[in-house]
Amino acid sequence: MTTSLTRPASPGSIERLGQKVGAATAVAVEAYLWGYPLVLMNRTKRLLTCRDHRGTAPVNTLRHRTALATARDREIVKPNNDTIYSIGWLDLADGPLVLDVPEVHGRYYSFQFLDAYTNTWEYVGRRTTGTHPGRFVLVGPSWRGDLPDGKILASPTNTVWMIGRTIVDGPEDLAEVAQLVEGYRLTPVGDVDGEPRWTAGPIESPHTIGDAGISFFDELCAAMEVDPSPTGEEEVLARFATLGIAPGLRPSTAITDPVVRAALEHAVVMGDRLLAARRTKSERAWDYNLELGTYGTNHLLRAAVARHGLGALTASEAIYATTEIDATGQQLTGAHSYRLHFDSEQLPPVDAFWSLTMYDDESFLVHNPADRFAIGDRTAGLTYSPDGSLEIIIQHREPTDATERANWLPAPEGNFQLTMRFYEPREEMLTNRYVIPAVTRR
């Protein structure tokens, strides 16, 4: 008698199994890419509100840095070296909060507000609200009640990441800026009792999401319960639910179908590899995207930016342009010397400031003996040619020529990438009429 273990499978059953595996894997990969920013935000929030971690603060408080970012800062990829950060992780389920800002006398500053899915939904700062004193009331999606005077800022999720940036014009300006940012105040509406709320329990690294396996989807479901998805995505969520991915569920224990479990496990590996290899590409020497920060249904772009530049500003506030290649398409490496040349009429078109920052191949600042992590229009001693042009020297070894040394951006020995930031870019940048010159080998 032939048993079910030895009976040959019919071609039809093999085809159906293949279709089931393919369909489940496609939805699982989509869910990973869709949910990656939410899980990343949740892990980052937990890390930066954990009492035992360096430079953290409780939920619903504002923490000010008193120094510019350096190569030692590795919590968040691609930190800038232009501004002091004022960071707050907010939970508006606890009630509204009030942000008070002082007079900053024309200095560039901005507060960016991101929801739990990494969408930028509001700004306070020089470009949007001016530099005079102001009061802003932050409200969650379910709040009902009276509010104090001030401009109401309504968040689409209770979880909010508030990123403040205040420009520093060199080391001699640090003390003044450090005093200024103490004037930024974040306070709850009404009387709030209790001790500061720190994150408790195990903290998973934001940089190891791809190692989570099927438990990634447990994290995703838990985060979806706290911060429901944006409206208008019911069809997407219905597809995820067919695999047991929905708010409050636990797929790692609830899913018993071996095909679905295999699809979920494989999706984390496949999806993470896709994100690791992806950059926001263009046909230009420099890659940048004018749609950062407000993604709509472009879930792949949202996930890629979260992976490679979490907290990126929208184009109206700043444009980030990145390159890993020289003018011939070769990988940038400390084994060679490069120049970045701007003709006098080609200098970066901005209303605030611009900078060029060096990052290693993991998107962190690069240690160097000169302690120079970026160079830009505020760099002390930056030397322009008599015709008004500017040439930045990019290499590992320190130049011997004094002019080149003044315009030197140190590079690591190995592969590296460069990011140009254009704060308050002008119309020619926002309409793609400005072309950033390519990096050329010397």
C-alpha positions as CSV (number, residue, x, y, z in Angstrom):
1,M,0.0,0.0,0.0
2,T,1.4,3.5,-0.9
3,T,1.4,5.9,1.9
4,S,1.0,9.7,1.7
5,L,4.8,10.0,2.3
6,T,5.7,8.0,-0.7
7,R,2.9,8.8,-3.1
8,P,4.2,11.3,-5.8
9,A,2.7,14.7,-5.6
10,S,0.7,15.7,-8.5
11,P,1.9,18.6,-10.7
12,G,-1.2,20.6,-9.8
13,S,-0.5,20.3,-6.0
14,I,3.2,21.4,-6.5
15,E,2.0,24.4,-8.5
16,R,-0.6,25.3,-5.8
17,L,2.1,25.0,-3.1
18,G,4.5,27.2,-5.1
19,Q,1.7,29.8,-5.6
20,K,1.0,29.8,-1.8
21,V,4.6,30.2,-0.9
22,G,5.1,33.0,-3.5
23,A,2.0,34.9,-2.4
24,A,2.8,34.6,1.3
25,T,6.4,35.7,0.8
26,A,5.4,38.7,-1.3
27,V,3.0,39.9,1.4
28,A,5.5,39.2,4.2
29,V,8.2,41.2,2.4
30,E,5.8,44.1,1.9
31,A,4.9,44.0,5.6
32,Y,8.5,44.1,6.6
33,L,9.2,47.1,4.4
34,W,6.0,48.8,5.5
35,G,6.7,48.2,9.2
36,Y,10.5,48.7,9.3
37,P,10.2,52.4,10.1
38,L,7.7,51.8,12.9
39,V,9.9,49.1,14.5
40,L,13.0,51.3,14.0
41,M,11.3,54.3,15.6
42,N,10.2,52.1,18.6
43,R,13.6,50.7,19.1
44,T,15.3,54.1,18.9
45,K,12.8,55.6,21.3
46,R,13.4,52.8,23.8
47,L,17.1,53.2,23.5
48,L,17.1,56.9,23.9
49,T,14.7,56.8,26.9
50,C,16.5,54.1,28.8
51,R,18.1,55.3,32.0
52,D,21.2,53.1,31.6
53,H,22.2,54.4,28.2
54,R,24.5,57.4,27.6
55,G,22.9,60.7,26.8
56,T,19.3,59.7,27.3
57,A,16.3,61.3,28.9
58,P,12.8,60.2,30.1
59,V,9.7,60.3,27.9
60,N,8.1,63.7,27.5
61,T,11.3,65.6,28.4
62,L,13.7,67.7,26.2
63,R,17.3,66.8,26.3
64,H,19.9,69.3,24.9
65,R,23.3,68.4,23.6
66,T,26.0,70.8,24.7
67,A,28.5,69.6,22.0
68,L,28.4,68.9,18.3
69,A,28.2,65.3,17.1
70,T,31.5,63.4,16.7
71,A,32.7,59.9,15.6
72,R,31.7,58.6,19.1
73,D,28.0,59.2,18.4
74,R,26.7,56.0,16.9
75,E,23.1,55.8,18.1
76,I,21.6,57.4,14.9
77,V,23.0,57.1,11.4
78,K,24.3,60.3,9.6
79,P,24.1,62.8,12.5
80,N,25.0,66.3,11.4
81,N,28.0,68.3,12.7
82,D,26.4,71.7,12.1
83,T,23.9,72.0,14.9
84,I,23.3,71.3,18.5
85,Y,20.4,68.8,18.9
86,S,17.5,69.2,21.3
87,I,15.7,65.8,21.4
88,G,12.4,64.8,22.9
89,W,10.5,61.5,22.6
90,L,6.9,62.2,23.3
91,D,3.9,60.1,24.3
92,L,0.9,62.3,23.8
93,A,-1.4,59.6,25.2
94,D,-0.3,61.1,28.5
95,G,-1.9,64.4,27.5
96,P,-0.9,67.5,25.6
97,L,2.5,69.2,25.9
98,V,3.6,72.8,25.5
99,L,6.7,73.8,23.7
100,D,8.0,77.3,24.5
101,V,10.8,78.9,22.4
102,P,12.6,82.1,23.2
103,E,13.9,84.9,21.0
104,V,16.8,83.6,18.9
105,H,17.7,86.8,17.1
106,G,17.6,85.5,13.6
107,R,19.7,82.4,14.2
108,Y,18.8,79.3,12.3
109,Y,16.9,76.8,14.4
110,S,14.1,74.3,13.7
111,F,12.0,71.7,15.6
112,Q,11.0,68.9,13.4
113,F,8.1,66.6,14.4
114,L,7.9,63.0,13.2
115,D,5.1,60.6,13.8
116,A,5.7,56.9,14.7
117,Y,6.0,56.0,11.0
118,T,8.8,58.6,10.4
119,N,6.5,61.0,8.5
120,T,7.4,64.7,9.2
121,W,4.1,66.4,10.0
122,E,5.1,69.8,11.3
123,Y,7.9,72.3,11.9
124,V,8.6,75.1,14.4
125,G,11.6,77.3,13.5
126,R,13.1,80.2,11.5
127,R,11.6,79.2,8.1
128,T,8.1,78.4,9.3
129,T,7.3,80.4,12.5
130,G,10.2,83.0,12.7
131,T,12.7,83.6,15.4
132,H,10.6,85.5,17.9
133,P,9.3,83.9,21.1
134,G,6.4,81.4,20.6
135,R,4.2,78.9,22.3
136,F,3.1,75.7,20.6
137,V,0.6,73.1,22.0
138,L,1.2,69.5,21.0
139,V,-1.9,67.3,20.9
140,G,-2.4,63.6,20.2
141,P,-5.0,62.1,17.8
142,S,-7.4,61.1,20.6
143,W,-7.2,64.2,22.9
144,R,-10.5,65.8,23.9
145,G,-10.5,68.8,26.3
146,D,-9.5,72.3,26.9
147,L,-6.1,73.6,25.8
148,P,-4.0,76.6,26.8
149,D,-3.2,79.5,24.5
150,G,-0.7,78.8,21.7
151,K,-0.6,77.5,18.2
152,I,-2.1,74.0,18.2
153,L,0.0,71.2,16.6
154,A,-2.0,68.0,16.1
155,S,0.0,64.8,15.7
156,P,-1.4,61.8,13.7
157,T,0.1,59.4,16.3
158,N,0.7,59.6,20.0
159,T,4.3,58.7,19.6
160,V,6.3,61.8,18.4
161,W,10.0,62.3,17.9
162,M,10.8,66.0,18.3
163,I,14.2,66.9,16.8
164,G,15.5,70.4,17.5
165,R,18.5,71.8,15.6
166,T,20.2,75.0,16.4
167,I,23.2,76.2,14.3
168,V,26.6,76.6,15.8
169,D,29.1,78.9,14.1
170,G,32.2,77.2,15.2
171,P,33.7,76.2,18.6
172,E,33.7,79.7,19.9
173,D,29.9,79.8,19.5
174,L,29.1,76.7,21.5
175,A,28.8,78.4,24.9
176,E,26.3,80.9,23.6
177,V,24.2,78.3,21.8
178,A,24.3,76.0,24.9
179,Q,22.8,78.8,26.9
180,L,20.2,79.6,24.2
181,V,18.8,76.1,24.0
182,E,18.1,76.0,27.7
183,G,15.4,78.5,26.8
184,Y,13.5,75.8,24.9
185,R,11.0,74.4,27.4
186,L,8.7,71.4,27.1
187,T,6.0,71.1,29.8
188,P,2.8,69.1,30.3
189,V,-0.6,70.7,30.2
190,G,-2.0,70.7,33.7
191,D,-0.7,69.0,36.8
192,V,1.1,65.7,36.2
193,D,2.1,63.6,39.1
194,G,4.7,60.8,39.3
195,E,8.3,60.2,38.6
196,P,10.0,60.7,35.2
197,R,9.0,57.8,32.9
198,W,12.1,55.8,31.7
199,T,11.9,52.8,29.4
200,A,12.2,49.5,31.2
201,G,12.9,46.0,30.1
202,P,15.3,44.7,27.4
203,I,16.5,47.2,24.8
204,E,17.0,45.9,21.2
205,S,19.5,47.7,19.1
206,P,18.1,49.8,16.2
207,H,20.9,48.5,14.0
208,T,20.1,44.7,14.3
209,I,16.5,44.6,13.1
210,G,17.4,42.3,10.3
211,D,18.5,39.7,12.9
212,A,15.1,39.5,14.6
213,G,13.6,36.7,12.5
214,I,9.9,36.1,12.8
215,S,9.9,38.1,16.1
216,F,10.2,41.3,14.0
217,F,6.5,40.9,13.3
218,D,5.8,40.6,17.0
219,E,7.4,44.0,17.5
220,L,5.5,45.4,14.6
221,C,2.1,44.2,15.8
222,A,2.8,45.6,19.3
223,A,3.8,49.0,17.9
224,M,0.8,49.0,15.6
225,E,-1.4,48.6,18.7
226,V,0.2,51.6,20.4
227,D,0.2,53.8,17.2
228,P,-2.4,52.7,14.7
229,S,-1.4,53.1,11.0
230,P,-2.3,56.2,9.0
231,T,-5.8,56.3,7.6
232,G,-6.4,55.2,4.1
233,E,-4.3,52.0,4.4
234,E,-7.1,49.6,5.1
235,E,-6.4,47.5,2.0
236,V,-2.7,47.1,2.9
237,L,-3.5,46.1,6.5
238,A,-6.1,43.6,5.2
239,R,-3.3,41.9,3.2
240,F,-1.1,41.8,6.3
241,A,-3.9,40.3,8.4
242,T,-4.0,37.2,6.1
243,L,-0.6,36.3,7.5
244,G,-1.6,37.0,11.1
245,I,0.0,40.5,11.2
246,A,-2.3,42.9,13.0
247,P,-2.3,45.2,16.1
248,G,-1.8,43.3,19.3
249,L,-1.1,39.8,17.7
250,R,2.0,37.7,18.2
251,P,2.8,35.9,14.9
252,S,5.8,34.0,16.3
253,T,3.6,31.9,18.5
254,A,0.2,32.3,16.9
255,I,1.2,31.2,13.4
256,T,1.4,27.4,12.9
257,D,1.1,27.1,9.1
258,P,4.7,26.1,8.1
259,V,4.4,28.0,4.8
260,V,3.4,31.2,6.4
261,R,6.1,30.9,9.1
262,A,8.7,30.2,6.5
263,A,7.5,33.2,4.5
264,L,7.8,35.5,7.6
265,E,11.2,34.3,8.5
266,H,12.5,34.7,4.9
267,A,10.9,38.1,4.5
268,V,13.0,39.6,7.3
269,V,16.2,38.4,5.6
270,M,15.2,39.4,2.1
271,G,13.7,42.7,3.1
272,D,16.7,43.7,5.2
273,R,19.0,42.9,2.3
274,L,16.9,45.0,0.0
275,L,17.2,48.0,2.4
276,A,20.9,47.5,3.0
277,A,21.6,47.7,-0.7
278,R,19.2,50.5,-1.5
279,R,20.0,54.2,-1.7
280,T,17.7,57.0,-3.1
281,K,19.2,56.9,-6.6
282,S,19.1,59.5,-9.4
283,E,20.9,60.0,-12.7
284,R,23.1,62.7,-11.1
285,A,26.5,62.3,-9.5
286,W,24.8,63.2,-6.2
287,D,21.8,61.3,-5.0
288,Y,18.9,63.1,-3.4
289,N,15.2,63.0,-3.3
290,L,12.8,65.9,-2.9
291,E,10.1,63.8,-1.4
292,L,11.8,62.9,1.9
293,G,9.9,63.2,5.1
294,T,6.3,63.0,3.7
295,Y,6.0,59.6,2.0
296,G,2.3,59.0,1.4
297,T,2.0,55.4,0.1
298,N,5.7,55.2,-1.0
299,H,6.5,52.7,1.7
300,L,9.8,51.5,0.1
301,L,11.2,55.1,0.1
302,R,10.1,55.5,3.7
303,A,11.8,52.4,4.8
304,A,15.0,53.2,2.8
305,V,15.3,56.6,4.3
306,A,14.7,55.3,7.8
307,R,17.5,52.8,7.3
308,H,20.0,55.2,5.8
309,G,19.0,58.6,7.2
310,L,16.5,58.4,10.0
311,G,15.1,61.8,10.9
312,A,15.8,63.4,7.5
313,L,14.3,66.8,7.0
314,T,11.9,67.5,4.2
315,A,13.2,69.4,1.1
316,S,11.7,72.7,2.0
317,E,13.7,72.8,5.2
318,A,16.9,71.0,4.0
319,I,18.1,68.9,1.1
320,Y,20.5,66.1,1.7
321,A,22.6,65.0,-1.3
322,T,24.9,61.9,-0.9
323,T,27.5,60.4,-3.1
324,E,29.8,57.4,-2.8
325,I,31.4,57.7,-6.2
326,D,33.7,60.1,-8.1
327,A,33.0,61.7,-11.5
328,T,34.0,58.5,-13.3
329,G,31.7,56.3,-11.2
330,Q,34.4,54.8,-9.0
331,Q,33.9,54.2,-5.3
332,L,35.3,57.0,-3.1
333,T,38.2,55.7,-1.0
334,G,40.9,57.1,1.2
335,A,43.5,55.5,-1.1
336,H,42.9,58.5,-3.5
337,S,42.8,62.3,-3.2
338,Y,39.8,64.2,-4.5
339,R,38.6,67.8,-5.1
340,L,35.1,69.3,-5.0
341,H,35.2,72.5,-7.1
342,F,32.5,75.2,-7.1
343,D,32.7,78.0,-9.6
344,S,31.8,81.4,-8.1
345,E,28.3,81.3,-9.8
346,Q,27.9,77.7,-8.7
347,L,28.1,78.0,-4.9
348,P,25.4,76.2,-3.0
349,P,22.1,78.3,-3.3
350,V,20.7,78.5,0.3
351,D,19.1,81.0,2.6
352,A,20.5,79.5,5.8
353,F,23.8,77.6,5.3
354,W,25.4,74.6,3.7
355,S,27.9,71.9,4.7
356,L,29.7,68.8,3.4
357,T,30.0,65.9,5.9
358,M,32.3,62.9,5.8
359,Y,30.8,59.5,6.7
360,D,32.3,56.0,6.7
361,D,30.6,53.1,4.9
362,E,28.3,52.5,7.8
363,S,27.0,56.1,7.8
364,F,28.8,57.3,10.9
365,L,31.2,60.3,11.3
366,V,34.8,59.5,10.8
367,H,37.5,59.9,13.5
368,N,40.4,62.0,12.3
369,P,43.3,63.8,14.1
370,A,42.1,67.2,13.0
371,D,38.6,66.7,14.6
372,R,37.0,68.0,11.5
373,F,33.9,66.1,10.5
374,A,32.4,68.6,8.1
375,I,33.3,71.7,6.1
376,G,31.0,74.4,4.9
377,D,30.3,78.1,4.4
378,R,30.8,78.7,8.2
379,T,34.2,76.9,8.5
380,A,36.8,79.2,10.0
381,G,39.6,80.0,7.6
382,L,37.9,78.6,4.5
383,T,39.8,80.0,1.5
384,Y,38.2,81.1,-1.8
385,S,40.1,81.8,-5.0
386,P,40.4,85.4,-6.3
387,D,37.6,84.7,-8.8
388,G,35.3,83.7,-6.0
389,S,35.4,79.9,-6.7
390,L,35.9,77.4,-3.9
391,E,37.8,74.1,-3.9
392,I,37.4,71.5,-1.1
393,I,40.2,68.9,-0.8
394,I,39.1,65.4,0.3
395,Q,41.7,62.9,1.3
396,H,43.1,60.8,4.1
397,R,46.5,62.4,4.6
398,E,46.8,66.0,5.8
399,P,47.8,68.4,3.0
400,T,51.1,70.1,3.3
401,D,50.0,73.3,1.5
402,A,48.4,75.8,3.9
403,T,45.5,76.7,1.5
404,E,44.7,73.1,0.9
405,R,44.8,72.4,4.6
406,A,42.3,75.2,5.3
407,N,39.9,73.6,2.8
408,W,40.6,69.9,3.8
409,L,37.9,67.4,4.7
410,P,39.6,64.4,6.2
411,A,38.7,60.9,4.9
412,P,39.2,57.5,6.3
413,E,41.7,55.0,4.9
414,G,38.9,52.9,3.4
415,N,35.6,53.5,1.5
416,F,33.6,56.5,2.4
417,Q,30.5,58.6,1.5
418,L,29.8,62.3,1.5
419,T,26.6,64.2,2.3
420,M,25.9,67.8,1.4
421,R,23.3,69.6,3.4
422,F,21.5,72.6,2.0
423,Y,19.5,74.3,4.8
424,E,16.6,76.4,3.5
425,P,17.4,75.7,-0.1
426,R,16.4,78.2,-2.7
427,E,14.0,77.6,-5.6
428,E,16.7,76.5,-8.1
429,M,17.4,73.5,-5.8
430,L,13.8,72.7,-5.1
431,T,13.1,72.6,-8.9
432,N,16.2,70.6,-9.8
433,R,17.8,73.5,-11.8
434,Y,20.9,73.6,-9.6
435,V,23.5,70.9,-10.4
436,I,25.9,69.9,-7.7
437,P,29.4,69.4,-9.1
438,A,30.9,65.9,-9.1
439,V,33.8,64.9,-6.9
440,T,36.9,64.5,-9.1
441,R,40.1,62.6,-8.5
442,R,43.2,64.7,-8.2
